[in-house]
Amino acid sequence: MRIKIGKYVLTSGAKDFQVTELYISEGERTKAEELEKDTTYLDSLEGALNNILKRKLLDSDATTLAQLLKELQEHRAELRYLLWNVA
């Protein structure tokens, strides 16, 4: 399984789940390409989804708790949509 969620990728192995951040390398001499960094290995799908939520909130530009809560609700809705609408 490999599911892209924003700038993160959720993959599964035989015994674990991995959450990896994607970024675009923009070297002067090379073509821009999508690379992976900061892989976290987790033992459950719930743990992997919580890790993605945590990373998204840590990347937030929110300046109030209300803004942070709104972003949390939006990210949860996005994950819920992906969980129920992936064929």
PDB file of N, CA, C and O in Angstrom:
ATOM      1  N   MET A   1       0.843  -1.173   0.000  1.00  0.00           N
ATOM      2  CA  MET A   1       0.000   0.000   0.000  1.00  0.00           C
ATOM      3  C   MET A   1       0.890   1.238   0.000  1.00  0.00           C
ATOM      4  O   MET A   1       1.889   1.296   0.717  1.00  0.00           O
ATOM      5  N   ARG A   2       0.524   2.210  -0.798  1.00  0.00           N
ATOM      6  CA  ARG A   2       1.225   3.496  -0.837  1.00  0.00           C
ATOM      7  C   ARG A   2       0.181   4.567  -1.102  1.00  0.00           C
ATOM      8  O   ARG A   2      -0.395   4.624  -2.188  1.00  0.00           O
ATOM      9  N   ILE A   3      -0.063   5.416  -0.110  1.00  0.00           N
ATOM     10  CA  ILE A   3      -1.076   6.461  -0.226  1.00  0.00           C
ATOM     11  C   ILE A   3      -0.428   7.803   0.064  1.00  0.00           C
ATOM     12  O   ILE A   3       0.188   7.999   1.111  1.00  0.00           O
ATOM     13  N   LYS A   4      -0.575   8.725  -0.882  1.00  0.00           N
ATOM     14  CA  LYS A   4      -0.037  10.071  -0.709  1.00  0.00           C
ATOM     15  C   LYS A   4      -1.087  10.914   0.008  1.00  0.00           C
ATOM     16  O   LYS A   4      -2.243  10.973  -0.410  1.00  0.00           O
ATOM     17  N   ILE A   5      -0.669  11.564   1.091  1.00  0.00           N
ATOM     18  CA  ILE A   5      -1.549  12.425   1.882  1.00  0.00           C
ATOM     19  C   ILE A   5      -0.845  13.764   2.025  1.00  0.00           C
ATOM     20  O   ILE A   5      -0.021  13.954   2.919  1.00  0.00           O
ATOM     21  N   GLY A   6      -1.179  14.688   1.131  1.00  0.00           N
ATOM     22  CA  GLY A   6      -0.494  15.971   1.143  1.00  0.00           C
ATOM     23  C   GLY A   6       0.974  15.770   0.819  1.00  0.00           C
ATOM     24  O   GLY A   6       1.316  15.171  -0.201  1.00  0.00           O
ATOM     25  N   LYS A   7       1.849  16.277   1.693  1.00  0.00           N
ATOM     26  CA  LYS A   7       3.283  16.109   1.454  1.00  0.00           C
ATOM     27  C   LYS A   7       3.850  14.885   2.174  1.00  0.00           C
ATOM     28  O   LYS A   7       5.061  14.776   2.367  1.00  0.00           O
ATOM     29  N   TYR A   8       2.965  13.967   2.569  1.00  0.00           N
ATOM     30  CA  TYR A   8       3.377  12.739   3.250  1.00  0.00           C
ATOM     31  C   TYR A   8       2.939  11.527   2.446  1.00  0.00           C
ATOM     32  O   TYR A   8       1.991  11.585   1.664  1.00  0.00           O
ATOM     33  N   VAL A   9       3.649  10.432   2.655  1.00  0.00           N
ATOM     34  CA  VAL A   9       3.280   9.160   2.035  1.00  0.00           C
ATOM     35  C   VAL A   9       3.150   8.124   3.143  1.00  0.00           C
ATOM     36  O   VAL A   9       4.036   7.981   3.985  1.00  0.00           O
ATOM     37  N   LEU A  10       2.036   7.407   3.130  1.00  0.00           N
ATOM     38  CA  LEU A  10       1.797   6.314   4.062  1.00  0.00           C
ATOM     39  C   LEU A  10       1.994   5.018   3.286  1.00  0.00           C
ATOM     40  O   LEU A  10       1.318   4.774   2.287  1.00  0.00           O
ATOM     41  N   THR A  11       2.922   4.192   3.753  1.00  0.00           N
ATOM     42  CA  THR A  11       3.162   2.899   3.121  1.00  0.00           C
ATOM     43  C   THR A  11       3.096   1.811   4.187  1.00  0.00           C
ATOM     44  O   THR A  11       3.248   2.073   5.380  1.00  0.00           O
ATOM     45  N   SER A  12       2.867   0.601   3.730  1.00  0.00           N
ATOM     46  CA  SER A  12       2.834  -0.509   4.682  1.00  0.00           C
ATOM     47  C   SER A  12       3.838  -1.556   4.258  1.00  0.00           C
ATOM     48  O   SER A  12       4.050  -1.803   3.071  1.00  0.00           O
ATOM     49  N   GLY A  13       4.447  -2.163   5.252  1.00  0.00           N
ATOM     50  CA  GLY A  13       5.359  -3.270   5.028  1.00  0.00           C
ATOM     51  C   GLY A  13       4.709  -4.533   5.554  1.00  0.00           C
ATOM     52  O   GLY A  13       3.509  -4.554   5.828  1.00  0.00           O
ATOM     53  N   ALA A  14       5.484  -5.566   5.692  1.00  0.00           N
ATOM     54  CA  ALA A  14       4.961  -6.832   6.188  1.00  0.00           C
ATOM     55  C   ALA A  14       4.506  -6.728   7.642  1.00  0.00           C
ATOM     56  O   ALA A  14       3.542  -7.380   8.041  1.00  0.00           O
ATOM     57  N   LYS A  15       5.207  -5.899   8.441  1.00  0.00           N
ATOM     58  CA  LYS A  15       4.895  -5.841   9.871  1.00  0.00           C
ATOM     59  C   LYS A  15       4.717  -4.431  10.410  1.00  0.00           C
ATOM     60  O   LYS A  15       4.509  -4.255  11.610  1.00  0.00           O
ATOM     61  N   ASP A  16       4.794  -3.423   9.545  1.00  0.00           N
ATOM     62  CA  ASP A  16       4.690  -2.063  10.061  1.00  0.00           C
ATOM     63  C   ASP A  16       4.150  -1.102   9.011  1.00  0.00           C
ATOM     64  O   ASP A  16       3.921  -1.470   7.859  1.00  0.00           O
ATOM     65  N   PHE A  17       3.956   0.123   9.438  1.00  0.00           N
ATOM     66  CA  PHE A  17       3.550   1.218   8.567  1.00  0.00           C
ATOM     67  C   PHE A  17       4.650   2.264   8.617  1.00  0.00           C
ATOM     68  O   PHE A  17       5.315   2.439   9.638  1.00  0.00           O
ATOM     69  N   GLN A  18       4.834   2.958   7.494  1.00  0.00           N
ATOM     70  CA  GLN A  18       5.829   4.022   7.451  1.00  0.00           C
ATOM     71  C   GLN A  18       5.156   5.313   6.997  1.00  0.00           C
ATOM     72  O   GLN A  18       4.326   5.324   6.088  1.00  0.00           O
ATOM     73  N   VAL A  19       5.544   6.402   7.665  1.00  0.00           N
ATOM     74  CA  VAL A  19       5.120   7.738   7.257  1.00  0.00           C
ATOM     75  C   VAL A  19       6.385   8.469   6.828  1.00  0.00           C
ATOM     76  O   VAL A  19       7.337   8.587   7.599  1.00  0.00           O
ATOM     77  N   THR A  20       6.385   8.958   5.591  1.00  0.00           N
ATOM     78  CA  THR A  20       7.551   9.622   5.034  1.00  0.00           C
ATOM     79  C   THR A  20       7.152  10.984   4.486  1.00  0.00           C
ATOM     80  O   THR A  20       6.122  11.121   3.825  1.00  0.00           O
ATOM     81  N   GLU A  21       7.971  11.982   4.762  1.00  0.00           N
ATOM     82  CA  GLU A  21       7.730  13.318   4.223  1.00  0.00           C
ATOM     83  C   GLU A  21       8.363  13.424   2.844  1.00  0.00           C
ATOM     84  O   GLU A  21       9.478  12.952   2.628  1.00  0.00           O
ATOM     85  N   LEU A  22       7.652  14.042   1.918  1.00  0.00           N
ATOM     86  CA  LEU A  22       8.159  14.276   0.578  1.00  0.00           C
ATOM     87  C   LEU A  22       8.606  15.723   0.448  1.00  0.00           C
ATOM     88  O   LEU A  22       8.031  16.618   1.067  1.00  0.00           O
ATOM     89  N   TYR A  23       9.625  15.945  -0.355  1.00  0.00           N
ATOM     90  CA  TYR A  23      10.029  17.319  -0.650  1.00  0.00           C
ATOM     91  C   TYR A  23      10.580  17.368  -2.064  1.00  0.00           C
ATOM     92  O   TYR A  23      10.965  16.345  -2.631  1.00  0.00           O
ATOM     93  N   ILE A  24      10.614  18.556  -2.617  1.00  0.00           N
ATOM     94  CA  ILE A  24      11.118  18.754  -3.974  1.00  0.00           C
ATOM     95  C   ILE A  24      12.534  19.298  -3.894  1.00  0.00           C
ATOM     96  O   ILE A  24      12.776  20.336  -3.278  1.00  0.00           O
ATOM     97  N   SER A  25      13.470  18.592  -4.521  1.00  0.00           N
ATOM     98  CA  SER A  25      14.842  19.098  -4.582  1.00  0.00           C
ATOM     99  C   SER A  25      14.925  20.041  -5.774  1.00  0.00           C
ATOM    100  O   SER A  25      14.471  19.712  -6.870  1.00  0.00           O
ATOM    101  N   GLU A  26      15.493  21.185  -5.559  1.00  0.00           N
ATOM    102  CA  GLU A  26      15.581  22.175  -6.626  1.00  0.00           C
ATOM    103  C   GLU A  26      17.027  22.614  -6.788  1.00  0.00           C
ATOM    104  O   GLU A  26      17.379  23.757  -6.497  1.00  0.00           O
ATOM    105  N   GLY A  27      17.851  21.703  -7.250  1.00  0.00           N
ATOM    106  CA  GLY A  27      19.257  22.015  -7.461  1.00  0.00           C
ATOM    107  C   GLY A  27      19.444  22.889  -8.696  1.00  0.00           C
ATOM    108  O   GLY A  27      18.637  22.842  -9.623  1.00  0.00           O
ATOM    109  N   GLU A  28      20.495  23.673  -8.705  1.00  0.00           N
ATOM    110  CA  GLU A  28      20.770  24.546  -9.841  1.00  0.00           C
ATOM    111  C   GLU A  28      21.163  23.745 -11.073  1.00  0.00           C
ATOM    112  O   GLU A  28      20.846  24.135 -12.197  1.00  0.00           O
ATOM    113  N   ARG A  29      21.844  22.640 -10.869  1.00  0.00           N
ATOM    114  CA  ARG A  29      22.363  21.864 -12.003  1.00  0.00           C
ATOM    115  C   ARG A  29      21.527  20.632 -12.324  1.00  0.00           C
ATOM    116  O   ARG A  29      21.748  19.982 -13.345  1.00  0.00           O
ATOM    117  N   THR A  30      20.582  20.312 -11.472  1.00  0.00           N
ATOM    118  CA  THR A  30      19.786  19.114 -11.690  1.00  0.00           C
ATOM    119  C   THR A  30      18.311  19.471 -11.836  1.00  0.00           C
ATOM    120  O   THR A  30      17.870  20.542 -11.419  1.00  0.00           O
ATOM    121  N   LYS A  31      17.571  18.566 -12.426  1.00  0.00           N
ATOM    122  CA  LYS A  31      16.132  18.727 -12.553  1.00  0.00           C
ATOM    123  C   LYS A  31      15.482  18.600 -11.179  1.00  0.00           C
ATOM    124  O   LYS A  31      15.944  17.829 -10.338  1.00  0.00           O
ATOM    125  N   ALA A  32      14.411  19.357 -10.951  1.00  0.00           N
ATOM    126  CA  ALA A  32      13.670  19.215  -9.696  1.00  0.00           C
ATOM    127  C   ALA A  32      13.078  17.809  -9.640  1.00  0.00           C
ATOM    128  O   ALA A  32      12.536  17.311 -10.627  1.00  0.00           O
ATOM    129  N   GLU A  33      13.188  17.183  -8.485  1.00  0.00           N
ATOM    130  CA  GLU A  33      12.615  15.852  -8.321  1.00  0.00           C
ATOM    131  C   GLU A  33      12.067  15.693  -6.917  1.00  0.00           C
ATOM    132  O   GLU A  33      12.512  16.350  -5.976  1.00  0.00           O
ATOM    133  N   GLU A  34      11.093  14.807  -6.796  1.00  0.00           N
ATOM    134  CA  GLU A  34      10.477  14.560  -5.504  1.00  0.00           C
ATOM    135  C   GLU A  34      11.303  13.521  -4.749  1.00  0.00           C
ATOM    136  O   GLU A  34      11.539  12.421  -5.249  1.00  0.00           O
ATOM    137  N   LEU A  35      11.736  13.876  -3.550  1.00  0.00           N
ATOM    138  CA  LEU A  35      12.542  12.986  -2.721  1.00  0.00           C
ATOM    139  C   LEU A  35      11.847  12.737  -1.396  1.00  0.00           C
ATOM    140  O   LEU A  35      10.902  13.439  -1.039  1.00  0.00           O
ATOM    141  N   GLU A  36      12.318  11.741  -0.674  1.00  0.00           N
ATOM    142  CA  GLU A  36      11.740  11.385   0.621  1.00  0.00           C
ATOM    143  C   GLU A  36      12.705  11.696   1.747  1.00  0.00           C
ATOM    144  O   GLU A  36      13.921  11.597   1.583  1.00  0.00           O
ATOM    145  N   LYS A  37      12.147  12.078   2.908  1.00  0.00           N
ATOM    146  CA  LYS A  37      12.969  12.278   4.104  1.00  0.00           C
ATOM    147  C   LYS A  37      12.118  12.007   5.338  1.00  0.00           C
ATOM    148  O   LYS A  37      10.893  11.925   5.257  1.00  0.00           O
ATOM    149  N   ASP A  38      12.776  11.873   6.463  1.00  0.00           N
ATOM    150  CA  ASP A  38      12.115  11.729   7.767  1.00  0.00           C
ATOM    151  C   ASP A  38      11.077  10.608   7.808  1.00  0.00           C
ATOM    152  O   ASP A  38       9.892  10.863   8.023  1.00  0.00           O
ATOM    153  N   THR A  39      11.516   9.391   7.605  1.00  0.00           N
ATOM    154  CA  THR A  39      10.613   8.245   7.689  1.00  0.00           C
ATOM    155  C   THR A  39      10.452   7.810   9.141  1.00  0.00           C
ATOM    156  O   THR A  39      11.427   7.676   9.880  1.00  0.00           O
ATOM    157  N   THR A  40       9.205   7.595   9.529  1.00  0.00           N
ATOM    158  CA  THR A  40       8.884   7.081  10.855  1.00  0.00           C
ATOM    159  C   THR A  40       8.201   5.732  10.687  1.00  0.00           C
ATOM    160  O   THR A  40       7.316   5.585   9.844  1.00  0.00           O
ATOM    161  N   TYR A  41       8.606   4.751  11.479  1.00  0.00           N
ATOM    162  CA  TYR A  41       8.041   3.410  11.419  1.00  0.00           C
ATOM    163  C   TYR A  41       7.098   3.237  12.600  1.00  0.00           C
ATOM    164  O   TYR A  41       7.456   3.519  13.743  1.00  0.00           O
ATOM    165  N   LEU A  42       5.872   2.764  12.306  1.00  0.00           N
ATOM    166  CA  LEU A  42       4.852   2.607  13.348  1.00  0.00           C
ATOM    167  C   LEU A  42       4.228   1.226  13.240  1.00  0.00           C
ATOM    168  O   LEU A  42       4.207   0.623  12.167  1.00  0.00           O
ATOM    169  N   ASP A  43       3.716   0.730  14.371  1.00  0.00           N
ATOM    170  CA  ASP A  43       3.201  -0.639  14.382  1.00  0.00           C
ATOM    171  C   ASP A  43       1.709  -0.756  14.105  1.00  0.00           C
ATOM    172  O   ASP A  43       1.184  -1.868  14.046  1.00  0.00           O
ATOM    173  N   SER A  44       1.005   0.378  13.931  1.00  0.00           N
ATOM    174  CA  SER A  44      -0.426   0.297  13.646  1.00  0.00           C
ATOM    175  C   SER A  44      -0.840   1.396  12.681  1.00  0.00           C
ATOM    176  O   SER A  44      -0.172   2.424  12.567  1.00  0.00           O
ATOM    177  N   LEU A  45      -1.940   1.169  11.993  1.00  0.00           N
ATOM    178  CA  LEU A  45      -2.482   2.180  11.090  1.00  0.00           C
ATOM    179  C   LEU A  45      -2.910   3.403  11.877  1.00  0.00           C
ATOM    180  O   LEU A  45      -2.683   4.533  11.444  1.00  0.00           O
ATOM    181  N   GLU A  46      -3.527   3.188  13.031  1.00  0.00           N
ATOM    182  CA  GLU A  46      -3.952   4.311  13.873  1.00  0.00           C
ATOM    183  C   GLU A  46      -2.748   5.162  14.281  1.00  0.00           C
ATOM    184  O   GLU A  46      -2.822   6.391  14.258  1.00  0.00           O
ATOM    185  N   GLY A  47      -1.659   4.525  14.646  1.00  0.00           N
ATOM    186  CA  GLY A  47      -0.448   5.253  15.012  1.00  0.00           C
ATOM    187  C   GLY A  47       0.107   6.041  13.844  1.00  0.00           C
ATOM    188  O   GLY A  47       0.577   7.165  14.018  1.00  0.00           O
ATOM    189  N   ALA A  48       0.056   5.455  12.640  1.00  0.00           N
ATOM    190  CA  ALA A  48       0.552   6.135  11.450  1.00  0.00           C
ATOM    191  C   ALA A  48      -0.302   7.361  11.127  1.00  0.00           C
ATOM    192  O   ALA A  48       0.231   8.421  10.798  1.00  0.00           O
ATOM    193  N   LEU A  49      -1.618   7.219  11.221  1.00  0.00           N
ATOM    194  CA  LEU A  49      -2.502   8.354  10.949  1.00  0.00           C
ATOM    195  C   LEU A  49      -2.329   9.451  11.995  1.00  0.00           C
ATOM    196  O   LEU A  49      -2.353  10.635  11.661  1.00  0.00           O
ATOM    197  N   ASN A  50      -2.157   9.069  13.245  1.00  0.00           N
ATOM    198  CA  ASN A  50      -1.907  10.066  14.293  1.00  0.00           C
ATOM    199  C   ASN A  50      -0.576  10.778  14.057  1.00  0.00           C
ATOM    200  O   ASN A  50      -0.455  11.972  14.329  1.00  0.00           O
ATOM    201  N   ASN A  51       0.413  10.058  13.557  1.00  0.00           N
ATOM    202  CA  ASN A  51       1.706  10.669  13.250  1.00  0.00           C
ATOM    203  C   ASN A  51       1.571  11.710  12.145  1.00  0.00           C
ATOM    204  O   ASN A  51       2.185  12.774  12.210  1.00  0.00           O
ATOM    205  N   ILE A  52       0.762  11.399  11.128  1.00  0.00           N
ATOM    206  CA  ILE A  52       0.529  12.365  10.054  1.00  0.00           C
ATOM    207  C   ILE A  52      -0.171  13.605  10.606  1.00  0.00           C
ATOM    208  O   ILE A  52       0.204  14.728  10.269  1.00  0.00           O
ATOM    209  N   LEU A  53      -1.186  13.411  11.451  1.00  0.00           N
ATOM    210  CA  LEU A  53      -1.874  14.555  12.060  1.00  0.00           C
ATOM    211  C   LEU A  53      -0.900  15.408  12.872  1.00  0.00           C
ATOM    212  O   LEU A  53      -0.916  16.636  12.789  1.00  0.00           O
ATOM    213  N   LYS A  54      -0.066  14.752  13.646  1.00  0.00           N
ATOM    214  CA  LYS A  54       0.914  15.470  14.470  1.00  0.00           C
ATOM    215  C   LYS A  54       1.852  16.290  13.604  1.00  0.00           C
ATOM    216  O   LYS A  54       2.105  17.460  13.892  1.00  0.00           O
ATOM    217  N   ARG A  55       2.371  15.679  12.537  1.00  0.00           N
ATOM    218  CA  ARG A  55       3.291  16.393  11.651  1.00  0.00           C
ATOM    219  C   ARG A  55       2.612  17.598  10.995  1.00  0.00           C
ATOM    220  O   ARG A  55       3.208  18.670  10.885  1.00  0.00           O
ATOM    221  N   LYS A  56       1.353  17.414  10.559  1.00  0.00           N
ATOM    222  CA  LYS A  56       0.631  18.511   9.925  1.00  0.00           C
ATOM    223  C   LYS A  56       0.421  19.658  10.912  1.00  0.00           C
ATOM    224  O   LYS A  56       0.553  20.825  10.542  1.00  0.00           O
ATOM    225  N   LEU A  57       0.098  19.337  12.153  1.00  0.00           N
ATOM    226  CA  LEU A  57      -0.119  20.385  13.153  1.00  0.00           C
ATOM    227  C   LEU A  57       1.187  21.074  13.522  1.00  0.00           C
ATOM    228  O   LEU A  57       1.195  22.282  13.755  1.00  0.00           O
ATOM    229  N   LEU A  58       2.285  20.339  13.580  1.00  0.00           N
ATOM    230  CA  LEU A  58       3.581  20.958  13.869  1.00  0.00           C
ATOM    231  C   LEU A  58       4.035  21.883  12.745  1.00  0.00           C
ATOM    232  O   LEU A  58       4.796  22.820  12.986  1.00  0.00           O
ATOM    233  N   ASP A  59       3.574  21.629  11.515  1.00  0.00           N
ATOM    234  CA  ASP A  59       3.891  22.482  10.372  1.00  0.00           C
ATOM    235  C   ASP A  59       2.958  23.694  10.277  1.00  0.00           C
ATOM    236  O   ASP A  59       3.147  24.559   9.421  1.00  0.00           O
ATOM    237  N   SER A  60       1.967  23.753  11.145  1.00  0.00           N
ATOM    238  CA  SER A  60       0.934  24.785  11.062  1.00  0.00           C
ATOM    239  C   SER A  60       1.476  26.192  11.323  1.00  0.00           C
ATOM    240  O   SER A  60       2.428  26.385  12.080  1.00  0.00           O
ATOM    241  N   ASP A  61       0.845  27.152  10.678  1.00  0.00           N
ATOM    242  CA  ASP A  61       1.139  28.565  10.921  1.00  0.00           C
ATOM    243  C   ASP A  61       0.113  29.188  11.868  1.00  0.00           C
ATOM    244  O   ASP A  61       0.060  30.411  12.000  1.00  0.00           O
ATOM    245  N   ALA A  62      -0.690  28.374  12.517  1.00  0.00           N
ATOM    246  CA  ALA A  62      -1.737  28.878  13.413  1.00  0.00           C
ATOM    247  C   ALA A  62      -1.130  29.714  14.535  1.00  0.00           C
ATOM    248  O   ALA A  62      -0.058  29.403  15.055  1.00  0.00           O
ATOM    249  N   THR A  63      -1.838  30.778  14.892  1.00  0.00           N
ATOM    250  CA  THR A  63      -1.376  31.650  15.972  1.00  0.00           C
ATOM    251  C   THR A  63      -2.323  31.634  17.156  1.00  0.00           C
ATOM    252  O   THR A  63      -2.044  32.254  18.182  1.00  0.00           O
ATOM    253  N   THR A  64      -3.448  30.929  17.026  1.00  0.00           N
ATOM    254  CA  THR A  64      -4.386  30.801  18.144  1.00  0.00           C
ATOM    255  C   THR A  64      -4.821  29.350  18.272  1.00  0.00           C
ATOM    256  O   THR A  64      -4.688  28.571  17.329  1.00  0.00           O
ATOM    257  N   LEU A  65      -5.332  28.996  19.421  1.00  0.00           N
ATOM    258  CA  LEU A  65      -5.841  27.638  19.620  1.00  0.00           C
ATOM    259  C   LEU A  65      -7.032  27.369  18.716  1.00  0.00           C
ATOM    260  O   LEU A  65      -7.208  26.247  18.241  1.00  0.00           O
ATOM    261  N   ALA A  66      -7.849  28.384  18.473  1.00  0.00           N
ATOM    262  CA  ALA A  66      -9.013  28.222  17.592  1.00  0.00           C
ATOM    263  C   ALA A  66      -8.568  27.854  16.177  1.00  0.00           C
ATOM    264  O   ALA A  66      -9.155  26.973  15.549  1.00  0.00           O
ATOM    265  N   GLN A  67      -7.536  28.524  15.680  1.00  0.00           N
ATOM    266  CA  GLN A  67      -7.013  28.207  14.343  1.00  0.00           C
ATOM    267  C   GLN A  67      -6.439  26.795  14.308  1.00  0.00           C
ATOM    268  O   GLN A  67      -6.647  26.054  13.347  1.00  0.00           O
ATOM    269  N   LEU A  68      -5.718  26.432  15.359  1.00  0.00           N
ATOM    270  CA  LEU A  68      -5.124  25.096  15.425  1.00  0.00           C
ATOM    271  C   LEU A  68      -6.209  24.025  15.469  1.00  0.00           C
ATOM    272  O   LEU A  68      -6.090  22.994  14.807  1.00  0.00           O
ATOM    273  N   LEU A  69      -7.261  24.262  16.241  1.00  0.00           N
ATOM    274  CA  LEU A  69      -8.374  23.317  16.323  1.00  0.00           C
ATOM    275  C   LEU A  69      -9.060  23.181  14.969  1.00  0.00           C
ATOM    276  O   LEU A  69      -9.418  22.076  14.560  1.00  0.00           O
ATOM    277  N   LYS A  70      -9.242  24.294  14.279  1.00  0.00           N
ATOM    278  CA  LYS A  70      -9.865  24.256  12.949  1.00  0.00           C
ATOM    279  C   LYS A  70      -9.013  23.425  11.993  1.00  0.00           C
ATOM    280  O   LYS A  70      -9.545  22.611  11.238  1.00  0.00           O
ATOM    281  N   GLU A  71      -7.705  23.624  12.020  1.00  0.00           N
ATOM    282  CA  GLU A  71      -6.821  22.837  11.162  1.00  0.00           C
ATOM    283  C   GLU A  71      -6.879  21.359  11.513  1.00  0.00           C
ATOM    284  O   GLU A  71      -6.894  20.506  10.625  1.00  0.00           O
ATOM    285  N   LEU A  72      -6.910  21.054  12.802  1.00  0.00           N
ATOM    286  CA  LEU A  72      -7.021  19.663  13.236  1.00  0.00           C
ATOM    287  C   LEU A  72      -8.291  19.030  12.677  1.00  0.00           C
ATOM    288  O   LEU A  72      -8.258  17.907  12.174  1.00  0.00           O
ATOM    289  N   GLN A  73      -9.400  19.743  12.762  1.00  0.00           N
ATOM    290  CA  GLN A  73     -10.674  19.227  12.241  1.00  0.00           C
ATOM    291  C   GLN A  73     -10.604  19.019  10.732  1.00  0.00           C
ATOM    292  O   GLN A  73     -11.122  18.031  10.212  1.00  0.00           O
ATOM    293  N   GLU A  74      -9.962  19.956  10.027  1.00  0.00           N
ATOM    294  CA  GLU A  74      -9.822  19.823   8.570  1.00  0.00           C
ATOM    295  C   GLU A  74      -8.952  18.618   8.202  1.00  0.00           C
ATOM    296  O   GLU A  74      -9.281  17.869   7.282  1.00  0.00           O
ATOM    297  N   HIS A  75      -7.852  18.436   8.917  1.00  0.00           N
ATOM    298  CA  HIS A  75      -6.967  17.306   8.636  1.00  0.00           C
ATOM    299  C   HIS A  75      -7.653  15.978   8.949  1.00  0.00           C
ATOM    300  O   HIS A  75      -7.500  15.007   8.209  1.00  0.00           O
ATOM    301  N   ARG A  76      -8.405  15.940  10.039  1.00  0.00           N
ATOM    302  CA  ARG A  76      -9.144  14.704  10.363  1.00  0.00           C
ATOM    303  C   ARG A  76     -10.173  14.395   9.284  1.00  0.00           C
ATOM    304  O   ARG A  76     -10.344  13.237   8.905  1.00  0.00           O
ATOM    305  N   ALA A  77     -10.861  15.422   8.788  1.00  0.00           N
ATOM    306  CA  ALA A  77     -11.852  15.220   7.727  1.00  0.00           C
ATOM    307  C   ALA A  77     -11.180  14.694   6.464  1.00  0.00           C
ATOM    308  O   ALA A  77     -11.726  13.824   5.785  1.00  0.00           O
ATOM    309  N   GLU A  78     -10.003  15.218   6.148  1.00  0.00           N
ATOM    310  CA  GLU A  78      -9.252  14.749   4.981  1.00  0.00           C
ATOM    311  C   GLU A  78      -8.903  13.268   5.135  1.00  0.00           C
ATOM    312  O   GLU A  78      -9.069  12.489   4.197  1.00  0.00           O
ATOM    313  N   LEU A  79      -8.421  12.882   6.313  1.00  0.00           N
ATOM    314  CA  LEU A  79      -8.069  11.476   6.543  1.00  0.00           C
ATOM    315  C   LEU A  79      -9.301  10.581   6.499  1.00  0.00           C
ATOM    316  O   LEU A  79      -9.253   9.481   5.948  1.00  0.00           O
ATOM    317  N   ARG A  80     -10.407  11.050   7.078  1.00  0.00           N
ATOM    318  CA  ARG A  80     -11.660  10.283   7.034  1.00  0.00           C
ATOM    319  C   ARG A  80     -12.094  10.057   5.591  1.00  0.00           C
ATOM    320  O   ARG A  80     -12.495   8.954   5.219  1.00  0.00           O
ATOM    321  N   TYR A  81     -12.010  11.109   4.783  1.00  0.00           N
ATOM    322  CA  TYR A  81     -12.371  10.988   3.365  1.00  0.00           C
ATOM    323  C   TYR A  81     -11.496   9.934   2.677  1.00  0.00           C
ATOM    324  O   TYR A  81     -11.997   9.074   1.953  1.00  0.00           O
ATOM    325  N   LEU A  82     -10.191  10.013   2.914  1.00  0.00           N
ATOM    326  CA  LEU A  82      -9.282   9.050   2.294  1.00  0.00           C
ATOM    327  C   LEU A  82      -9.564   7.625   2.756  1.00  0.00           C
ATOM    328  O   LEU A  82      -9.497   6.688   1.961  1.00  0.00           O
ATOM    329  N   LEU A  83      -9.878   7.459   4.036  1.00  0.00           N
ATOM    330  CA  LEU A  83     -10.148   6.118   4.558  1.00  0.00           C
ATOM    331  C   LEU A  83     -11.375   5.494   3.917  1.00  0.00           C
ATOM    332  O   LEU A  83     -11.389   4.293   3.646  1.00  0.00           O
ATOM    333  N   TRP A  84     -12.393   6.286   3.674  1.00  0.00           N
ATOM    334  CA  TRP A  84     -13.649   5.734   3.175  1.00  0.00           C
ATOM    335  C   TRP A  84     -13.794   5.793   1.664  1.00  0.00           C
ATOM    336  O   TRP A  84     -14.713   5.184   1.117  1.00  0.00           O
ATOM    337  N   ASN A  85     -12.912   6.509   0.974  1.00  0.00           N
ATOM    338  CA  ASN A  85     -13.071   6.668  -0.468  1.00  0.00           C
ATOM    339  C   ASN A  85     -11.910   6.128  -1.285  1.00  0.00           C
ATOM    340  O   ASN A  85     -11.826   6.399  -2.483  1.00  0.00           O
ATOM    341  N   VAL A  86     -11.021   5.380  -0.673  1.00  0.00           N
ATOM    342  CA  VAL A  86      -9.934   4.755  -1.412  1.00  0.00           C
ATOM    343  C   VAL A  86     -10.438   3.432  -1.958  1.00  0.00           C
ATOM    344  O   VAL A  86     -10.917   2.580  -1.210  1.00  0.00           O
ATOM    345  N   ALA A  87     -10.326   3.269  -3.254  1.00  0.00           N
ATOM    346  CA  ALA A  87     -10.836   2.033  -3.884  1.00  0.00           C
ATOM    347  C   ALA A  87      -9.858   0.905  -3.725  1.00  0.00           C
ATOM    348  O   ALA A  87     -10.117  -0.206  -4.189  1.00  0.00           O
TER     349      ALA A  87
END
